[in-house]
């Protein structure tokens, strides 16, 4: 379906079974393929963002090795030649845009957030609701994250259900939680965290991730390699902000349509029940 088809058939699709869900998925697919908002020639191209991210990755690697000279390995990606991107965009991957699986270092008595899997939301507009714990009680055996990190569930069916979010409102700005999470700490001057989250919730990322899962039935997981190195279409930073704003507006519209349809269906059901009751009395 093209954007023109999307507009022309919006009402029809919305009224179909699971129509609202299908429209939400299509909005996300358009968003990460440069089809939702127009490109602006004056925007700084995405390859400049990737260059800045490379500097940040090198600095991060030096910190881990005690400031010794080191260069992080280049992300290994394979992209089909047929997958053209809009002007100003570039192919990259999560590993190139942030720090993977970061670790926290604070005093054991520090009050922090604890997040089991049930509190990880599926809607990208929802925030995590955490519990307060003592850091010394959860620093081992759990996944670490901090304010602004993005977490993505890696186990089935949580991955398919889009359990992923940007960590905000954490006690002491850090936390730990379920081990069934992939975590990235994005470089803010290279990628808008909410755009990255839209990518993780997009239909193609989920479909391809499911195909790459490993493990036994009921315990299958998306491997770290897929999360870190799957090709990611990166727009200019200004366009990322425009995309996020447009997705927010369209999702709000779909929320209102969904609520209207639910009220209408409830009214019709009540009318039918009242009619049947009248006939049978």
C-alpha positions as CSV (number, residue, x, y, z in Angstrom):
1,X,0.0,0.0,0.0
2,X,1.3,3.4,-0.9
3,X,0.7,6.6,1.1
4,X,-1.9,7.7,-1.5
5,X,-3.7,4.4,-1.1
6,X,-3.5,4.9,2.7
7,X,-5.3,8.3,2.4
8,X,-7.8,7.1,-0.2
9,X,-8.8,4.0,1.8
10,X,-8.4,5.3,5.3
11,X,-12.1,5.1,6.3
12,X,-12.6,1.7,4.7
13,X,-9.6,0.2,6.4
14,X,-10.6,1.7,9.7
15,X,-14.0,0.0,9.6
16,X,-12.6,-3.4,8.7
17,X,-11.9,-6.1,11.4
18,X,-8.6,-5.2,13.0
19,X,-8.6,-2.1,10.8
20,X,-7.2,0.3,13.4
21,X,-4.4,-2.1,14.2
22,X,-3.5,-2.4,10.5
23,X,-3.4,1.3,10.2
24,X,-1.1,1.7,13.2
25,X,1.3,-0.8,11.6
26,X,1.2,1.0,8.3
27,X,1.9,4.4,10.0
28,X,5.0,2.8,11.5
29,X,6.1,1.3,8.3
30,X,5.8,4.6,6.4
31,X,7.6,6.4,9.3
32,X,10.8,4.4,9.0
33,X,10.9,4.3,5.2
34,X,10.8,8.1,4.7
35,X,7.2,8.1,3.3
36,X,5.4,9.9,6.2
37,X,6.8,13.4,6.0
38,X,8.6,15.2,3.2
39,X,12.4,15.5,3.0
40,X,14.0,19.0,3.4
41,X,17.2,19.6,1.3
42,X,18.6,21.9,4.0
43,X,18.6,19.2,6.7
44,X,22.0,17.9,7.8
45,X,22.4,14.5,6.1
46,X,22.3,11.3,8.2
47,X,25.9,10.4,7.3
48,X,27.1,13.3,9.4
49,X,25.1,11.9,12.3
50,X,26.8,8.5,11.8
51,X,30.2,10.3,11.8
52,X,29.4,11.9,15.2
53,X,28.2,8.6,16.6
54,X,31.5,7.0,15.5
55,X,33.4,9.5,17.6
56,X,31.2,8.8,20.6
57,X,31.6,5.1,20.2
58,X,35.4,5.5,20.1
59,X,35.3,7.6,23.2
60,X,33.1,5.1,25.0
61,X,35.5,2.3,24.0
62,X,38.5,4.2,25.4
63,X,36.7,4.6,28.8
64,X,36.2,0.9,29.0
65,X,39.9,0.2,28.2
66,X,41.4,2.9,30.5
67,X,41.8,5.5,27.8
68,X,44.1,3.2,25.7
69,X,44.0,3.8,22.0
70,X,41.2,1.6,20.6
71,X,38.7,1.6,17.7
72,X,35.4,-0.2,18.1
73,X,34.6,-2.7,15.4
74,X,32.6,-1.4,12.5
75,X,29.0,-2.6,12.4
76,X,28.6,-5.5,10.0
77,X,25.4,-5.0,7.9
78,X,24.1,-6.5,4.7
79,X,21.5,-4.3,2.9
80,X,19.7,-5.3,-0.3
81,X,20.4,-3.0,-3.2
82,X,16.7,-2.7,-3.8
83,X,16.1,-1.0,-0.5
84,X,16.6,2.6,-1.6
85,X,16.4,5.4,1.0
86,X,15.2,8.9,0.6
87,X,17.7,11.7,0.0
88,X,19.7,12.6,3.1
89,X,19.0,9.2,4.8
90,X,21.7,6.5,5.4
91,X,21.8,2.9,6.5
92,X,23.2,2.2,9.9
93,X,22.4,-0.1,12.9
94,X,21.8,0.1,16.6
95,X,25.4,-0.8,17.5
96,X,26.6,2.3,15.6
97,X,24.2,4.7,17.3
98,X,24.7,4.0,21.0
99,X,26.2,1.9,23.8
100,X,24.8,-1.6,24.0
101,X,24.1,-3.3,27.4
102,X,25.5,-0.4,29.5
103,X,26.4,-1.0,33.2
104,X,25.6,1.2,36.2
105,X,28.1,2.0,39.0
106,X,26.5,3.5,42.1
107,X,26.6,2.9,45.9
108,X,24.7,-0.2,47.1
109,X,22.4,1.9,49.3
110,X,21.2,4.1,46.4
111,X,17.5,3.9,45.8
112,X,16.8,2.9,42.2
113,X,14.1,1.6,40.0
114,X,13.3,-2.1,39.4
115,X,11.3,-3.1,36.3
116,X,10.0,-6.7,35.8
117,X,8.7,-7.6,32.4
118,X,5.0,-6.9,33.2
119,X,5.7,-3.1,33.6
120,X,7.3,-2.8,30.2
121,X,4.7,-1.1,28.0
122,X,3.6,-2.1,24.5
123,X,2.4,1.4,23.3
124,X,5.4,3.6,22.5
125,X,3.7,6.6,24.2
126,X,3.4,4.9,27.6
127,X,6.0,5.2,30.3
128,X,7.3,2.4,32.5
129,X,6.0,2.2,36.0
130,X,8.8,0.9,38.3
131,X,9.3,-0.3,41.8
132,X,11.8,1.3,44.2
133,X,14.6,-1.0,45.3
134,X,18.1,-0.8,46.9
135,X,20.8,-1.0,44.3
136,X,22.8,-3.6,46.2
137,X,19.8,-5.9,46.1
138,X,19.4,-5.9,42.3
139,X,22.8,-5.0,40.8
140,X,23.6,-8.6,40.1
141,X,21.5,-11.0,38.1
142,X,19.4,-8.3,36.4
143,X,19.7,-6.1,33.3
144,X,21.0,-2.6,33.9
145,X,19.6,0.6,32.4
146,X,19.5,4.3,33.0
147,X,17.3,7.3,32.3
148,X,16.9,7.7,28.5
149,X,18.0,4.1,27.6
150,X,15.8,2.1,25.2
151,X,14.9,-1.4,26.2
152,X,13.4,-4.1,23.9
153,X,12.0,-7.4,25.1
154,X,13.8,-10.3,23.5
155,X,11.7,-13.3,24.5
156,X,8.6,-14.5,22.8
157,X,5.7,-13.5,23.0
158,X,6.9,-10.2,24.6
159,X,8.9,-9.2,21.5
160,X,6.0,-9.8,19.1
161,X,3.8,-7.8,21.5
162,X,6.0,-4.8,21.1
163,X,7.2,-4.6,24.7
164,X,9.8,-1.9,24.4
165,X,10.1,1.7,25.8
166,X,12.4,4.6,26.6
167,X,13.2,4.4,30.3
168,X,12.0,7.6,32.0
169,X,11.2,8.7,35.5
170,X,13.6,6.2,37.1
171,X,14.5,6.5,40.8
172,X,17.9,8.0,41.0
173,X,18.0,8.0,37.1
174,X,19.1,4.3,37.0
175,X,17.6,0.9,37.4
176,X,17.7,-2.8,36.7
177,X,15.1,-5.4,35.7
178,X,14.2,-8.5,33.8
179,X,17.1,-10.2,32.1
180,X,14.9,-10.6,29.0
181,X,15.8,-7.2,27.6
182,X,18.1,-5.8,25.0
183,X,19.3,-2.3,26.0
184,X,20.9,0.6,24.1
185,X,22.0,4.0,25.4
186,X,21.6,6.1,22.2
187,X,23.8,9.1,21.3
188,X,21.4,12.0,21.5
189,X,23.2,14.1,18.8
190,X,22.9,11.2,16.3
191,X,19.4,9.8,16.8
192,X,16.1,10.8,18.4
193,X,15.4,8.1,21.0
194,X,11.7,8.1,20.1
195,X,12.5,7.6,16.4
196,X,14.7,4.6,17.4
197,X,11.8,3.2,19.4
198,X,9.4,3.6,16.4
199,X,11.9,1.4,14.4
200,X,11.9,-1.3,17.1
201,X,8.1,-1.3,17.0
202,X,7.8,-1.3,13.2
203,X,6.3,-4.4,11.5
204,X,9.4,-5.3,9.5
205,X,11.8,-5.2,12.5
206,X,9.4,-7.5,14.4
207,X,8.8,-9.9,11.5
208,X,12.5,-10.3,10.7
209,X,13.3,-10.6,14.4
210,X,10.9,-13.5,14.9
211,X,12.5,-15.2,11.9
212,X,15.9,-14.9,13.6
213,X,14.8,-16.2,17.0
214,X,16.7,-19.1,18.6
215,X,15.9,-21.5,21.4
216,X,13.2,-24.0,22.3
217,X,9.4,-23.5,21.9
218,X,8.1,-21.0,24.5
219,X,11.6,-19.8,25.3
220,X,12.7,-18.4,22.0
221,X,14.7,-15.2,22.0
222,X,15.9,-12.5,19.5
223,X,19.7,-12.8,19.4
224,X,21.9,-9.8,20.4
225,X,23.4,-9.8,16.9
226,X,20.0,-9.1,15.3
227,X,19.2,-6.3,17.8
228,X,22.7,-4.8,17.4
229,X,23.3,-5.1,13.6
230,X,20.1,-5.3,11.7
231,X,20.0,-2.5,9.1
232,X,18.4,0.6,10.4
233,X,17.2,3.5,8.0
234,X,18.4,6.7,9.6
235,X,16.9,10.1,8.6
236,X,18.5,13.5,9.2
237,X,18.0,14.6,12.8
238,X,15.5,17.3,11.9
239,X,13.4,14.9,9.9
240,X,13.5,12.4,12.8
241,X,11.7,15.0,14.9
242,X,9.2,15.7,12.2
243,X,8.5,11.9,11.8
244,X,7.9,11.5,15.6
245,X,5.5,14.5,15.7
246,X,3.6,13.1,12.7
247,X,3.4,9.6,14.2
248,X,2.1,11.1,17.5
249,X,-0.6,13.0,15.7
250,X,-1.7,10.0,13.6
251,X,-1.8,7.7,16.6
252,X,-3.9,10.2,18.5
253,X,-6.3,10.3,15.6
254,X,-6.5,6.5,15.5
255,X,-7.1,6.4,19.2
256,X,-10.1,8.7,18.7
257,X,-11.4,6.6,15.8
258,X,-11.1,3.5,17.8
259,X,-12.9,4.9,20.8
260,X,-15.7,6.3,18.5
261,X,-16.1,2.8,16.9
262,X,-16.2,1.1,20.3
263,X,-19.0,3.5,21.5
264,X,-20.9,3.0,18.3
265,X,-20.6,-0.8,18.5
266,X,-21.7,-0.8,22.1
267,X,-24.7,1.3,21.2
268,X,-25.7,-1.0,18.4
269,X,-25.3,-4.0,20.6
270,X,-27.5,-2.4,23.3
271,X,-30.1,-1.6,20.6
272,X,-30.2,-5.2,19.3
273,X,-30.5,-6.6,22.8
274,X,-33.3,-4.3,23.6
275,X,-35.1,-5.2,20.4
276,X,-34.7,-9.0,21.1
277,X,-36.0,-8.5,24.7
278,X,-39.1,-6.6,23.4
279,X,-39.8,-9.3,20.8
280,X,-39.5,-12.1,23.4
281,X,-41.8,-10.5,26.0
